[in-house]
Amino acid sequence: MILTDVQLILLGVIAVGSLLAIVAMLSRSGDAAVSDRMAEFTRPKSTRAQREQKASKAALPKIGKLIMPDEESRQEKLSSRMLQAGLYQRNSSAFYMGVKFLLMVMPLGVGILLFVSGMLPLYQGILFGVVVGLLGTVLPAAWLNHLKSKRQQNIRRALPDALDVTVVCLEGGLSLPAALDRVAAELKGAHPLLASEMEIVRREIQLGRTTGEALREFAERFDVEELRSMASVITQAEKFGASIVKAMRVHADSMRIRRYQYAEAMAQKAPVKLIFPTVLCIFPALYIVLMGPAGVRLKQMLDNM
């Protein structure tokens, strides 16, 4: 069966609408999410509790709880992925599973609706639902990976500056929690993500956590090796009575060298990455310009023969 113009337009609208929804989700997950977390520290407790209670009563988290994995290890792994993606809400895992289920089932319903309306035969409607549903199972995981990689890039870019400011504050006589508070205030405009995380670390230390524990959890929320090494350096310095200032200064210098080496490596990879756009986009147009007239002349000669 050949699709009519109306059917093609409808399918195009559905595809474009789905794409725009995905793009909106990805764009929402950036600076706006960081601003929301920063606002959580100043919002009244009653308001936060009401929001969490309202979110727990939503339909998607309820559906997600029904299909959550039973194994505790898988639940912990999913919760860790939520934290690494910056989703700190209590029901984020259930919401994620609900969205995944919705994206898997909704295309099948759309395909059946197209069949009922007479726009597609049954097998094409089911095929549409199955193919788009399979894509729907992959998109949430890709979205989480995108959020995680973006957070890791932001934290790697901001961490050397934060360490420098922390060293200056410690040399000025401030304690580590007070230095972290000062870093969060100073870097709130330039690096809001790091500022919000520093605020979380400071509050955990004030609530009784050791500095090493708070920094290790900070590293686990990002899955960044530089943060793990920083937590290890500070923990060892506290354990053996060494100077935290000297240890952090050495660590900041090593991180700056790593960042410089990473920039050099990316610059060396640039020519290799440019091969594919050059071959696929530039060379075909160049071949058409250079060989097009010769091809036309050759065709004319063959026609005359």
N, C-alpha and C positions, 0 to 999 in steps of 0.2 A: 504493500500500500504506500503510495507517494503522499507525503505530507503536503497539505495545502498551505497557502500563504498565511492564513489565520492561525493554523496550528504551529507553523514555524515561528510566528511572532509571539504566540503565547509561551512556547518553550523558551524562546529567547528572553522574554520578560522574566520568567521563573529563574533562569540561569543568572541573568544580570542581577536580579533581586537577591539571590543567594550570595553572589559574589560581593555585593555591596554590604550585606549584613556581616559577612566575614571580615571585610576591610574595616567596618565600623567597630567590630569587636577588637581587632588588632590595634586600631588607633586609640581606642579607649584604654587599652592596657598599658599605655605609656605614661606620660607625665600626669594625666588626670588621676590615675590610680595612685601615684606617689603623693599627689596633693591630697587625695582622700585620706591616706594613711597619716600624713602630717596633721590633717584636721582632726583625726581621731584623738590626738593628745589633748586638744583644747575643747573638744565637745563634752558636754555634761554626761556623767555616767548613766543617768536615766535615759538620755537620748540613745546612747549606744546600746543599752539593754533592750530598749523598745525596737531598735532596728534589727538586732539579732533575733529577737523573738518573732518579729514580723517575717524575717527571712526564713526562719525555720518552719514557718507555716505555709510557705510557698509550695506550689505544686511540683516544681522540678526537684527540689531536695527530697520531697517525699518519694517521688518515683526513683530517684537515685539511691535512696536507702534500701529500697526493695531489691535492687540489682547490685548492691555492693558486694565485693568478694568476701567470702566467709573466712578465708585464711588471714590470720593476724599479720603475717609477714607481708602479704599483698596490700593489706590496708595501710600498714606503716609505709610501704614503698609509695603508695598513692599519696598519702599525706605529705611525705617528703617531697614529691614532685610538686604538690600544691605550694608548699613553702618556697621551693626554689623558683617557682614561677611568680612569687609575690602575692599569692592568694592566701591571706592569713585568717580569713573568716572560719569559724568553726564548722560550718556546713559546706565548705568549698568542695570537699571530695564528693559529697552527695550531689551538689549542684552540677559538678563536672560529669558525673555518671548520668544524671538526668538529661543534660544537654546532649551527651553522646547517644543516649537512647532515643531522644527526640529526633536528632539528625539521622538516625538509622531508620526510624519507623515512618517519619513524616513523608519522605519521598515516595514510599510505597502507597501511602494514602493519596498523594497527588496523582500517581499513576493510575490508581483505581478510579479516581474522580475524572481523569481525562477519558478513561474507558466508558464510564457511565454517561458522560456528556456526549459520547459519540465522536470525539476528536481523535481517538487512537483505538486500534484493536486491543484486545485483552493482552496478547503476548507482548506487544510493544509497551503497554502501560506497566506491566509487571517488570519487563526488562529495564524500563526507565527507573522504576522504584528501586530495583536491586542494585543497579550500577550507581545511582546517586546515593543510595543508602550505604553502600560500601565506602564511597568517598566520605560520607558523613561520619563513619567510624574512624577514619584516619585524620580528619581535620582537627578535632579537639586535641589529639596528641601533638600534631604539628603546631597548633596554637600555643600549647604549653612549652614546647621546645623553643619557639620563637621568643616567648616571654623570658624564659630562662637565659637564653643566649644574650638577649638585650640587657638584662640585669647584670650579667657577668661582664659584658663590655663596659657598662657604666661604672661598675665598682672597680674594675681594673684601671680605668682612666682616672678615677677620683682618689684611689687609695694612696698613692705617693704624696699628693697634696695634703691629705688628711693626716698622714704620719708626720709630715713636716710641721703642721700646725700643732699636733699633739706634743711633739718634742719641744717646741717653743713654750707651750703652756706648762709642761712638766719642769722645764728649766726655770720657769718663772716662779716655781714654788707651789703650783696647784697639784692637788691629788688627781689620780687617774679618773675617777668619776667626774670631778669638776672639769678636767681637761677635755673629756669626751663631751660634756655639756657645752663647753666653749667651742669645740670643733663643730658640733651640730649647729650652733648659732651662726658661726662664721661661714660655713659652707652650705647653708640652707638655700641660698640663691643660686650658687654655681653647681652644686651637686645635691639636689634635694633627696635623691634616693639614699645616698650615704648618710646624709644628715638624719633622716628618719630612722635608719638602722642604728646609728650611734646613740640616738635617743632611747631606742629599745634596749641596747646594751647597758646604758647608764642606769636605766630603771631596774633592770634585772640585778645589777650590782647593788643598788640601794635596797632591793628586796631580800638580800642575803646571799645571792649567788656569788661564788668566787669569780675573780676576773677571768681566770682560765676557762671556767665553765661557760660564762657569758660569751666569751670570744669564740669558743668552739662551736656553740650553737649559732653564732653569727656566721661562722664559716660554713656550717651545714646548710644554712638557709640560702647560700649562694653556690655551693659546690665549687669553690675557687681555691686552688692550691696556695695562692699567695696569702689568703686569709688564714688557712690552716697553719702555714709556716709562721705567720705573725702571732697567732694564738700560742703556738708551741714556744716561740721565742720569749714572749712575755711570761708564760707559765714557768719556763725554766729559770728566767731571771728572778722571779719572785721566790721560787723554790730554793735557789742557791744564794740568794741575797745579793745578786749582781745588780748593777745599775740598769734600770729599765730604760732610762734616757739613751744610754749608749747603745743598748741592744736595739731599740727602735730606730735610732739614727742609722746604724749599720744595715738594718733590714730595709729602711727606706731607700738607702743608696743601692742596695742590691735589686730592689724592685724597679728603681728608675733605670738601671742597666738592663733589666729584663724587658722593660717596655721599649727601650731603644733597640734592643736586639729583635724584638717582635716587629717593630716598625720596619727595620731593615729586611727581615724575612718577607714581610708582606710586599715591600717594594720590589724584591727580587722575584716574587711570584707574579707580579703585574704583567710582564711580557707574555708569560705563559697563558694567563687568563685572557689576554687580548687576542690570542690566536683565533679562538672560536668566533667572536664577533667579527673579526676581520675576514675570516674565511666565509662565514655565512651571510654577512651583510655588505661588505665592501667589495670583495672580489667578484661576486656575481654582477653587480652593477658595472664594474670595471671591464669585465669580459664582454658585457653587452655593448658598451661604448666602443671597445677596440675591435671586437670580432663581428659586431652586428652588420656594418656595411659590407664586410667581406662575405658574410653569409648571404646577404641579399644579392650581391653580384654573382655569387656561385649559383644561387637558385635561378636567377635570370639566365645564366649560361646553360644550365641544365634544361630549362624550359625551351630555349631556342634550339637545342640539339634534338 
